[in-house]
Amino acid sequence: MKDRANHTLTANAISVVVPVYNGRATLDELVRRVDSVLGETGIVYEMILVNDGSQDDSWQSIVKLTEHYPSVKGLDLMRNYGQHNALLAGIRAAQHEIVVTMDDDLQHPPENIPTLLEKLREGHDVVYGIPYKQRHGVLRDLASLITKTALQTAMRADTARNISAFRAFRTRVRDAFADYQGPFVSIDVLLTWGTVRFAAVPVRHEVRRTGTSSYTFRGLVAHAVNMVTGFSTLPLRVASLIGFSFTIVGLVLLAFVLWSYVVYGGSIPGFAFLASVITIFSGAQLFSLGMIGEYLSRVHFRTMGQPYCVIRERTGFSRLGSKDQR
């Protein structure tokens, strides 16, 4: 446990935001350990647990924890909106000057929070706690690599290589995305709207104790596609590049056909050649149309005014006189 008694950290007030999905088995220990790390050192803190449509008794557990721990607050979402949407709801409800986000499965040990805070004090605005060693399977690691590559494209920064759900940032950074209301949310991309001062520090990540991760290979790839098409124009540029490239290929083929006619006095025989060319060009056109369709769908959802989440119930906020900043 690093810097457990470091009172230089007490000048900061911390909001710990945790998205909860079927986390009933770990919530008690998570809250107890966070309270032990932050509460016993004198740090002023609040812990916002956001129930993201859990199918177990997570919300009932959150309500009980708010009754036992004065610093714990709860948000219950109407349905499962996704981790980043739940995080955004918690971040907008945060009252203190620094926000720490972490998972509910204890893979992010609360004892590492002071390590992030110390790095943040060096002048950074966002600090990620990256694991010394990944503890996922091959497919999950591959999906994470795809996601980070997509995020690097959307963020246009090398910082994306070191992202993690365990992060600390200055609350004022959220002012950059205060008006964002789209249904597709990536907290890491939104943070780049407010600052370029990112850092990462290696921390210990634990093995998941109960259940399985809700992030499957398919889910992570879908998230990567949403990030790239939702926060970057790269796919459209790729589609344009493909269209331009095949235009050049078509002109070269036309020149070859005309040259053959002039030199040999006849057309090029071969149905297979013609069918292959048509197939390649048709595939390129459909790919480009698909990319355009992805962007049009996002424009469609934006014009519909679909919210990033809807909160069903709050607990623990009125007790401390706090105000939800949705």
Residue pairs with C-beta under 8 A, 6 or more apart in sequence:
1 37
1 111
2 111
2 112
2 114
2 115
3 9
3 114
3 115
3 118
4 37
4 40
4 41
4 111
4 114
5 41
6 41
6 114
6 118
7 41
7 42
8 121
9 41
9 43
9 114
9 117
9 118
10 41
10 42
10 43
10 44
12 43
12 96
12 97
12 98
12 117
13 43
13 44
13 45
13 95
13 96
13 97
13 98
14 38
14 43
14 44
14 45
14 46
14 96
14 98
14 99
14 100
14 113
14 117
15 45
15 46
15 47
15 48
15 94
15 95
15 96
15 98
15 99
15 100
15 171
16 34
16 38
16 45
16 46
16 47
16 48
16 99
16 100
16 101
16 102
16 113
17 48
17 50
17 87
17 90
17 91
17 94
17 99
17 100
17 101
17 102
18 30
18 47
18 48
18 49
18 50
18 90
18 101
18 102
18 103
18 104
19 50
19 52
19 83
19 86
19 87
19 90
19 103
19 104
20 27
20 49
20 50
20 51
20 52
20 54
20 58
20 62
20 86
20 104
21 51
21 52
21 53
21 54
21 58
21 80
21 83
21 86
21 104
21 214
22 54
22 55
22 56
22 58
22 211
22 214
23 30
23 54
23 58
23 104
23 105
24 54
24 56
24 57
24 58
24 60
24 61
25 209
25 210
25 211
26 104
26 105
26 106
26 209
26 210
27 49
27 58
27 61
27 62
27 65
27 104
28 61
28 65
29 106
30 104
30 106
30 110
31 47
31 49
31 65
31 69
31 72
33 109
33 110
33 111
34 45
34 47
34 110
34 113
35 47
35 69
35 71
36 110
37 110
37 111
37 113
37 114
38 45
38 110
38 113
39 45
39 71
41 114
44 96
45 71
45 96
46 71
46 72
46 73
46 94
46 95
46 96
46 320
46 322
47 69
47 71
47 72
47 73
48 73
48 74
48 75
48 90
48 93
48 94
49 62
49 65
49 72
49 73
49 74
49 75
49 104
50 74
50 75
50 77
50 86
50 87
50 89
50 90
51 58
51 59
51 62
51 74
51 75
51 76
51 77
52 77
52 80
52 81
52 82
52 83
52 85
52 86
53 77
53 78
53 79
53 80
53 81
54 80
59 74
59 76
59 313
62 72
62 74
62 76
62 315
63 74
63 315
65 72
65 74
66 72
66 73
66 74
66 315
66 316
66 319
70 319
70 320
72 316
73 93
73 314
73 315
73 316
73 317
73 320
73 322
74 313
74 314
74 315
74 316
75 89
75 90
75 93
75 311
75 313
75 314
75 324
76 311
76 312
76 313
76 314
76 315
77 85
77 86
77 89
77 309
77 310
77 311
77 312
78 309
78 310
78 311
78 312
79 310
81 308
81 309
82 185
83 165
83 214
83 215
84 185
84 186
84 187
85 183
85 185
85 308
85 309
86 309
87 101
87 185
87 187
88 180
88 185
88 187
88 190
88 308
88 309
89 308
89 309
89 311
89 326
90 101
91 99
91 101
91 171
91 174
91 187
92 174
92 324
92 325
92 326
93 317
93 322
93 324
93 325
93 326
94 171
94 174
94 325
95 322
95 323
96 171
97 170
97 171
97 172
98 117
98 120
98 168
98 169
98 170
98 171
99 168
99 169
99 170
99 171
99 174
100 113
100 116
100 117
100 167
100 168
101 165
101 166
101 167
101 168
101 187
102 108
102 110
102 113
102 165
102 166
103 165
103 166
105 208
105 209
105 210
105 211
105 213
106 206
106 208
106 209
107 135
107 205
107 206
107 207
107 208
108 129
108 165
108 166
108 203
108 205
108 206
109 203
109 204
109 205
109 206
112 129
112 166
112 203
112 204
113 168
115 129
115 201
115 203
116 127
116 129
116 166
116 167
116 168
116 201
116 203
117 168
119 127
119 168
119 199
119 201
120 127
120 168
120 169
120 170
120 199
122 199
123 197
124 197
124 198
124 199
125 169
125 170
125 173
125 194
125 195
125 197
125 198
126 167
126 168
126 169
126 170
126 173
126 191
126 195
126 197
126 198
126 199
127 167
127 168
127 169
127 198
127 199
127 200
127 201
128 159
128 162
128 163
128 164
128 166
128 167
128 198
128 199
128 200
128 201
129 164
129 166
129 167
129 168
129 200
129 201
129 202
129 203
130 162
130 163
130 164
130 200
130 201
130 202
130 203
131 164
131 202
131 203
131 204
131 205
132 202
132 203
132 204
132 205
133 205
134 141
134 144
134 205
135 205
135 206
135 207
135 208
136 144
136 213
139 217
140 213
140 215
140 217
140 220
142 217
143 215
143 216
143 217
143 219
143 220
143 221
143 224
144 220
146 220
146 221
146 224
147 220
147 221
147 223
147 224
147 227
148 160
148 161
148 163
149 160
149 224
150 224
150 225
150 227
150 228
151 160
151 163
151 186
151 188
151 189
151 224
151 227
152 158
152 160
152 161
153 160
153 228
153 232
153 234
154 160
154 186
154 189
154 227
154 228
154 230
154 231
154 232
154 234
155 188
155 189
155 192
155 231
156 192
156 232
157 192
157 196
157 198
159 192
159 198
159 200
160 188
162 198
162 200
163 188
164 200
166 203
166 205
167 187
169 191
169 195
170 195
172 194
173 191
173 194
173 195
174 194
175 194
176 190
176 193
176 194
176 195
177 190
177 193
177 194
180 190
180 308
181 305
181 307
181 308
182 230
182 298
182 301
182 302
182 306
182 308
183 301
183 306
183 307
183 308
184 226
184 230
184 298
184 301
185 308
186 223
186 226
186 227
186 230
186 231
189 227
189 231
191 198
215 223
225 294
228 234
228 235
229 235
229 291
229 294
229 295
229 298
230 298
235 291
235 294
235 295
236 291
236 292
236 295
238 291
239 287
239 288
239 291
239 292
240 288
242 284
242 287
242 288
243 284
243 285
243 288
246 280
246 281
246 284
250 281
253 277
256 268
257 267
257 268
260 266
260 267
260 268
261 267
311 324
311 326
314 324
317 323
317 324
